[in-house]
């Protein structure tokens, strides 16, 4: 079974060739383990979980079904357009990451 880090690396490999996408850097700052499109984060690995930027209503739906949970960046309250994906299903990760890429890339 693959670790979440290995699954995230697979996402990086898959998405880095897409228009506007840059791979994670090594700065150690917020977003240092993140995929970005046109300079904005759409997927990142945080505390051993995949975190994605999606529309607010989509985040609410994922939390309601148990597929995801609220993401708190350490400020004591969840961020409305960010979700922590539950589980480590490569197919689910890929589909949700595609949604995040389209959402952030369209801005």
HELIX and SHEET records of a PDB file:
HELIX    1   1 UNK A    4  UNK A   15  1                                  12    
HELIX    2   2 UNK A   56  UNK A   65  1                                  10    
HELIX    3   3 UNK A   90  UNK A  105  1                                  16    
SHEET    1   A 6 UNK A  21  UNK A  22  0                                        
SHEET    2   A 6 UNK A  34  UNK A  37 -1                                        
SHEET    3   A 6 UNK A  40  UNK A  46 -1                                        
SHEET    4   A 6 UNK A  49  UNK A  53 -1                                        
SHEET    5   A 6 UNK A  79  UNK A  85 -1                                        
SHEET    6   A 6 UNK A  68  UNK A  71 -1                                        
END                                                                             
